[in-house]
Amino acid sequence: MMASKKQDLEKTKSASSEVATPLLEELRWMIEETRQGVAATVNAGLTLLYWRVGKRINEEILKGGRAEYGKEIVVSLARQLEVDYGRGFSEKSLRHMLRFAEAFPAERIVSALMRQLSWTHFLSGKMGVSALDIAIHLEVVP
């Protein structure tokens, strides 16, 4: 009796696997497609956030008008933001954000690029394009 139940169970598993294979593949595809879309959306949002943070800090530093003031404000902000939001807002990270905002002065440029490139691309400096190249392509003058 025990062997019969085991055989029935194996037959059921086998039959349901064959029937479920196209369904399973379709569900996997749906899950993967959605995951990729969510990852792209999160990346785009973070990239724009990092640009905005860099731009705002640059504005504050320029208002202060002194290099020493700029260094102090970045260190101070990093200490506070790192406690609140983690190491993604360390002094080093804030300096990357500052350089990012300097390299791409117009939000329109960043918005156009962030659909194709990740924050890691921006950090690496290996994009092979300049802000001017992009501005000319988008007909935006930085």
C-alpha positions as CSV (number, residue, x, y, z in Angstrom):
1,M,0.0,0.0,0.0
2,M,2.9,2.3,0.8
3,A,4.5,1.7,-2.6
4,S,1.3,2.4,-4.4
5,K,0.9,5.9,-2.7
6,K,4.5,6.7,-3.5
7,Q,3.9,5.7,-7.2
8,D,0.8,7.8,-7.3
9,L,2.6,10.7,-5.9
10,E,5.4,10.4,-8.4
11,K,2.9,10.2,-11.3
12,T,1.1,13.3,-10.0
13,K,4.4,15.2,-9.7
14,S,5.4,14.1,-13.2
15,A,2.0,15.0,-14.7
16,S,1.8,18.4,-13.0
17,S,5.4,19.2,-14.0
18,E,4.6,18.6,-17.6
19,V,1.4,20.7,-17.5
20,A,3.0,23.4,-15.4
21,T,6.2,23.9,-17.5
22,P,4.8,26.5,-19.9
23,L,3.0,28.2,-17.0
24,L,6.1,28.0,-14.8
25,E,8.3,29.5,-17.6
26,E,5.8,32.3,-18.1
27,L,5.7,33.1,-14.4
28,R,9.4,33.1,-14.2
29,W,9.6,35.5,-17.2
30,M,7.0,37.8,-15.5
31,I,9.0,37.8,-12.2
32,E,12.3,38.5,-13.9
33,E,10.9,41.2,-16.1
34,T,9.4,42.9,-13.1
35,R,12.5,42.6,-11.1
36,Q,14.6,44.2,-13.9
37,G,12.1,47.0,-14.2
38,V,12.1,47.6,-10.4
39,A,15.9,47.6,-10.4
40,A,16.1,50.1,-13.3
41,T,13.6,52.4,-11.6
42,V,15.4,52.3,-8.3
43,N,18.8,52.9,-10.0
44,A,17.3,55.9,-11.9
45,G,15.8,57.4,-8.7
46,L,19.1,57.0,-6.8
47,T,21.2,58.4,-9.7
48,L,18.9,61.5,-9.8
49,L,19.0,61.8,-6.0
50,Y,22.9,61.7,-6.0
51,W,23.0,64.3,-8.7
52,R,20.6,66.6,-6.8
53,V,22.6,66.1,-3.5
54,G,25.8,67.0,-5.3
55,K,24.2,70.0,-7.0
56,R,22.8,71.3,-3.7
57,I,26.0,70.9,-1.8
58,N,27.9,72.7,-4.7
59,E,25.4,75.6,-4.4
60,E,26.0,75.9,-0.7
61,I,29.8,75.8,-1.1
62,L,29.7,78.5,-3.8
63,K,27.6,80.6,-1.5
64,G,30.2,80.3,1.2
65,G,32.9,81.3,-1.3
66,R,35.8,79.6,0.4
67,A,37.5,76.2,-0.3
68,E,38.0,75.6,3.5
69,Y,34.2,76.2,4.0
70,G,33.5,73.6,1.3
71,K,35.7,71.0,2.9
72,E,34.1,71.6,6.4
73,I,30.5,71.4,5.1
74,V,31.1,68.1,3.2
75,V,32.7,66.6,6.3
76,S,29.9,67.8,8.6
77,L,27.2,66.7,6.2
78,A,28.8,63.3,5.7
79,R,29.0,62.6,9.4
80,Q,25.3,63.4,9.9
81,L,24.0,61.7,6.8
82,E,26.0,58.6,7.3
83,V,24.5,58.2,10.7
84,D,21.0,58.6,9.3
85,Y,21.4,56.8,6.0
86,G,24.5,54.6,6.0
87,R,27.8,54.6,4.3
88,G,26.3,55.5,0.9
89,F,26.5,59.1,2.2
90,S,30.1,59.0,3.5
91,E,32.4,61.9,2.8
92,K,33.9,60.0,-0.2
93,S,30.4,59.4,-1.6
94,L,29.4,63.0,-1.2
95,R,32.5,64.0,-3.0
96,H,31.5,61.7,-5.9
97,M,28.1,63.3,-5.9
98,L,29.8,66.8,-6.1
99,R,31.9,65.7,-9.1
100,F,28.9,64.1,-10.7
101,A,26.9,67.4,-10.5
102,E,29.9,69.4,-11.8
103,A,30.4,67.0,-14.7
104,F,26.8,67.1,-15.7
105,P,25.4,70.5,-14.8
106,A,21.9,70.1,-16.4
107,E,19.3,67.8,-14.9
108,R,18.0,67.1,-18.4
109,I,21.4,65.5,-19.3
110,V,21.3,63.3,-16.2
111,S,17.7,62.3,-16.8
112,A,18.5,61.3,-20.4
113,L,21.6,59.2,-19.3
114,M,20.2,57.5,-16.3
115,R,17.8,55.5,-18.4
116,Q,20.8,53.8,-20.0
117,L,23.5,54.0,-17.4
118,S,23.8,53.1,-13.7
119,W,25.4,55.1,-10.9
120,T,28.4,52.8,-11.2
121,H,28.9,54.0,-14.8
122,F,28.9,57.6,-13.7
123,L,31.4,56.8,-11.0
124,S,33.7,54.9,-13.2
125,G,34.2,57.8,-15.6
126,K,34.3,55.2,-18.5
127,M,31.2,56.4,-20.3
128,G,33.1,57.7,-23.3
129,V,31.0,60.8,-23.5
130,S,31.3,64.3,-22.0
131,A,28.6,66.6,-20.7
132,L,29.1,68.8,-23.8
133,D,28.7,65.8,-26.2
134,I,25.4,65.0,-24.4
135,A,24.3,68.6,-24.3
136,I,24.9,69.0,-28.1
137,H,23.0,65.7,-28.7
138,L,20.1,66.8,-26.5
139,E,20.3,70.4,-27.7
140,V,20.9,71.6,-24.1
141,V,23.5,74.1,-23.3
142,P,24.9,73.4,-19.8
